[in-house]
Amino acid sequence: MLNNPIRLKEYEFKNKEEFCCDLAMLEKYLNRNKLSSALKITPSGIKAKSFVGIIKFKNTQFEILPKLISDSENDKTILENLIFMLSYTKNLDIKTTDSAKISQSKNPFLEALIKEFSQSLFDCLKRLTPKNYIREEENLNFLKGKLNFSKNIKYNSSNQAKFYCEFDEFSEDNLLNQLFYYVSNCLYLITKNSNNKKLLKLIIDYYCDIKLVRFDKFKADKIKLTRNQELFKKPFKLAKMFVENSSVDLSKNNFENITLLWDMNKLFEEFIYQVIKKHNIVEDVSAQKTKRLLRSKNSTKRDTKVDIFTADTIIDTKYKKFEGFDNVSSADIYQVTTYCLLHHYKKAILLYPQWSEYSLIEDYCLNNNDEYKFKFASVNLRLNLKEDLKSCDSEIVKELKKVLSFEN
């Protein structure tokens, strides 16, 4: 029986008396799966870090929500903004239309993801059932496909009326449908939302002739969508996400442990990049420009990777508390200076999420060299992101236009 989820904001601490969970076993699970960067175990409890999402361990589920993307303490608003950011950056191609209803459930984040998988797959199956040619082998009374000589001698040396054949069958019982069927069965046992259960039951009934096969991330990675299966890209991506981030209790055919996490540092970077790009705030914007830091005669060592860059400006996003220049670390300044020197840029922006009530922009120059200009600024993510970004004159777009303008 799944307990009520333990909800934390980033960097929030929960005392161990507030939940029933074996901390020693949880710590082993986190270390084994390299998840200690998401939850830190201490003798007195747990502390969230900069990752957001879900960690379900045994009968305990942790929901980690960001605290910088809503001006409300209402978890529903925070959840809607997080889902919108994931959708906007294409990390997770989901809609937010039904999130208000789902946010009232016990496990809103997980139920929202199950809803998106089941609804997208159901809509696709109404249009098309994915079929593939499957290689089959069978001992038949007639010749079909081609004869497998070695096996025909082995099985039919005393019966000349039989033919051991190899042939391709255009079948629904292929890896893609088996993946959908498997994930649907597992999620049906997890969800407590009645609408999700109804949709998943319809999918399970539809796939009644498909073989139930267990999947892991290695088997799921073997599946490649054909051109006529591109329709299933969204449910396929979600199904892989569930399989790749979960372990399965085979005795119950259920997801025993689930990990669905996003690094807010990367999500913030990708979100800012997409806003700049989609609203044409500047021309020639690109992301993730890499260059070697060190070079010798024999080799080059260490990559430096710029978050976002325009024709003349480097933008380095920092998802951390920022209320003024006192919050800027020397390491951040050294890092962005190195970017400028390596990539031959004279302008750089360190961009933070807004922490206090007002946005802040401060301009500086590199000491003893006025050619290198630096700007420290914040952008407000506490708005209703979905509604605000509908307009080209949205607050976020206005802020970024102001931030990206340098005085000559």
N, C-alpha and C positions, 0 to 999 in steps of 0.2 A: 504494500500500500504506500503510495507516494505521499510524503508529508507536504504540508503547505510550504511553498518556496520561501527561502531566506533571501530577502531582497537587500542589496547593498548598493550604495553609490560608490563611484571611484574613490579609492583611498579611505573608505569608511571601515571602521573596526567593529566587529561583532564579538561580544563576549561568549565564550563556549557554553555558558549557562542558558543562552538564548536559543539553542538548537540541540537536537539529539543526533550526534554524529561522532564516530570514532575518529578523532583527529589524527592519530598515528596512521591508521589505514588510509585516510584521505591524503595525508602528506606523501605516503608511498605512491599512491595513485598519481598525484600531481607531479612528483619527481620522475616517475616512470614514463609519463606521457609529456614531459617537458612543459608543464603547465604552471610551474612555480612563479612564472612572470605574471600570472593572472591572479592567483590567490597566494598569500603568504600565511603559513601556519605558525602561530606562536604558542607558547605554553598556556596562554590565557584565552586564546580564541583565534580568529582569522581576520585578515586585512586584505581588502581588495586593492588592485593596482590600476594601471591605465587600460586594461582590457575590459571590454563589455560583452555581455552575452549570457550564455547558460553553461553551467557545469552541473550535470546530474550524476551524483555518485550514490549507488545503491538506492535507498529510499529518500535521500536528501537532495534537494535541488537548490542551487544558488543562482539567483538572477542578479547580474551586475549591470547597473544602469549608469550612464554618464551624468554628471552633475552640472555640466557647463552648457547644455543645449536646451535649457528651458528656464524661464524666470519663475516657474511654478514648482512647488514641491509635489504637485500632483503627478504620480507615476504614469498616469495615462498620457499626459502631455509629453512627458519625457520619452515614453515609449514611441509615440507617434513621430516625434522628431527624429529619433534614432532610426526607425524604420524608413523614414523619408530619406535620411542621409545615405543609408545603405542602398536604397533604390536609386537615388540620384547619381551615385558614383558607380552604379552597375556592379557593385560587389554582390548585390542581391537584387535581382529584378523582381521586386514585389510591389504591390499597390497598398495604399493605406486606407482604402474606402471602408473596409470592415473592421479596422483596428479599434474603433470606438467600442464596438460590441465585444470584441475579443478581450479588450483590456479590462473588462469586468470579471473575467474568469480567474481561477486560482493561479494559472501559469500563463499569463498573457503573452510573454515573448515566445515561448514554445508553441502555444496554440496558434499564434499568428503565422509562424513558419509552417506548421502543419496545414493550416488553412490555405496558404498559398500553394503548397505542393498539391494538395487534393483537388483544389478548384482548377488549377492550371492543367493538371493531368486529365481531369474529367472533361474539361472544355476541348482538349486536344482529341480525346478518344471519340468525342461526338462527331469529329470530322474525319478521323483516319485511325486505323489500327496499324501500327508499324509491323511490317513483315520483312523477313530476310530469307535468303537461300541458306538452308542448313544442310551440311553434309551428313548423309545417313548411310548406314550399312545394314543390310538385311538379307537373310537367306530366303529366296523367293521361289515360287513355282514358275516364274517367267523371267525373262531378261529385262532389266530396267537399268538405265544409265550405262555403267561399264562393269565388266566382270573383274572381280578381285581374284586373280589366278591362285595366289598362294593360299588364301583362305578357302577358296572353292575346293582345292585339292584336299585341304585339311578336313573340311566338314562334309564334302559331298563325294568323296572317292567311291563310296559304295552306293550312292544314290544319284544317278545321272539325270534325274528329273528335277533336281534342285539347282539353283544358281545363286552364288553368293555375290551380291551386287553392291556397288557404290553408286549413289545418286544424290542430287541436290533437290531438296524439298522446300518449296516456297511456303514458309510456316510462320505462324504467329508465336510459336514457342521458341523465341530467340532470346538472346542475352538481354536486350533492352526491355522487353516485356517482363522477363523474369526479374529484372532489377525493380521495375515499378511494382510488380506483384509482391515481391519480398518486402520492400519498404512500406507499402500500403498495409500489409498484414501487421508489421511491427508497430507502425504508428497508430493503428486501430486499437491496439492494446494500451497505448500510452494516453491518448487524448481523452479528456473528460468533457469536451465541448460536443454537444448533441449534433450540431450541424456538421462538424468535422467527422464525427462517427458515421453519420448518414452518408456523406460523400464517399468516405473510404469504403464503406460496406458496398456501395454501388460499384466501385472500382474492383473490389475483391470478387464480387459476383460476376462481373464482366470478364474477369481473368480466370474463371473457374477451370478452364481447360489448360492453363499454363502450369508448368511444373514449378513447385515451390522449392527454390534453391537458395542457400545461404550465400550472401555476398560480403566481401571485404573490399577495402580500397584498391587492392591490387587487381581484383577481378573486375571491379567497376571501371578502372582505368583502361581496360582492354576494349571497352565499348567506344566505338566511333560512330557518330551520327552520319548517315548518308544524306545526300542532298534532299531527298524527299522526306527525310525525318527531321529536318531543321525546325519543323513545327513544334517538336517536343523538346526544344533546347532548354526552355525554362524548367519544366518538371524534371528533366534529366539532370540539370545543374543542381537542383534542390535535393534530388534523390542521392546524388553523389555526395553532397554536403552532409546529409544524414549518415550515410554509410562510412565516409572517411573520418568522421569525427565521433564515432560511436563504437562501443563494444557491445557484444550481444550475449545475452544469457540463453544458450541453446536449449536448456531444459524447458524454458517458457516461451522460446521464440520471440523474445522481447529485447528492446534496447535496455541493457542494464545500466550502462554509463553513457552519458551524452556530453559532448563538449562542442559548443558552437560559440566561438569567440572572435571578436574583431579588435584589433589594436587601434585605440582611438588616435594614436599618433599618426598612423597611416591613413585612417579614415578621414581625419581632419585635413591632412595634406591633399588627399584625392578629392575631397569635397570642395576645397578652395580652388583647386585646379579646374574642376568641372564648371564651377560658377564663372570663373574668369573666361573659360573657353566658350561656354554656351551663350553667355551674354555679351561676347565680343568686347570685353572691357579693354583689352589690348590685343594687338595683332601678334602673330607668330609666337604664341605661348606654347611651351612644351614642358614635359616632365621627365624626371629621372635621367639627367645627363651625367655620364660617368667618365672619370678621368683618373689615371694613375697618379698617386701621390709621390712615389719615389721611383727613381730609375737608375740603373747601373749599366755597365757594358753588357752584362749577361742577362739581366732580367729587370722587370718592373714589379713593384710591390705595392700593395694596399690601394684599394679603390676609394675615391671620394665620389659621392653621389649627391648631386644637387636635387632638391625637391622639385622646384618649379623655376623656369627661367623664361624671360621674354627676350626681345632683341637686344636690350641694353641693361636688364636688371635681373638679379638673382633673388628669388623669394624662398626663404627658408622658414618653413612652418614649425612652430614649437607648441605642442599641446601641453601647456603647463600654466600654473598660476602666474598672472602678469597684471600688476597694478601700477607699474612705473619702472623707471630705470633701475631702481634698487633690486627688482626681481630678476634682472638679467644676469646670468652667470658669465664669468670670464671665458669659460669653455665655449659658450655659444658665440661669443664675439670672435674668439680665435678660429672657430670652425668656419664662420661665414667669411672671415678675412682670407682664410686659406682657399675657399671656393673662388673668391674674386681673383686672387693671384694666379691660381691654376687655370681658370677659364677665361682670364683676360677681361674681367668685368670691373667697372668702376662704381657701380651702384648695387646696393643689396638691401633687402627688407627682411627683418625678423618679425614674423607675423604670429600672434598669439590669439587664443580665444579670449573674449572679454570676460573679466572676472568681476570687476566692480560695476557700478551703475552707469558709468560713462566710458565712451571710447577714448583711446589715448593714442596720439601720434607724436613722436619725438624724433628730431633729426640731429644727426651727429656726423662728424668727419673723422677720418683716421688721423690720429695725432701726428703732426709733422708732415702730413700729406693731404692737402685739402681736396685732391682729385677723387679720393675714395669717400663716397657718401653712403651713410648707413641710416636706415629708418627703423624705429621700433614702434610697432603698432598692434592694435587689437581689433578683432571683428566680432560683432555681436551674434552669437548663435542661440540666444535666449528667446528669439521671436518664434512665431508659428511659421516654421520654415516652409512648409508646403504652401501656405497661403501667401507668404511674403515673396517667394521666388516666382509666383505666377506673373508678376509685373516686372517689366524692364526697369522700372523706377523703384525697385524694392530697396529696403534699407541696406541689405547686405551688399547689393550691387553699388549703391551710392558710396558706402564705406570703402569698398575695394577700389573704386575709381579715385577716391581721394587719397587712399594709401599709395596707389601706384603712380601718382603724379609727383614728380621731383621738380624742385625749383633749380634752374640752371645757375 
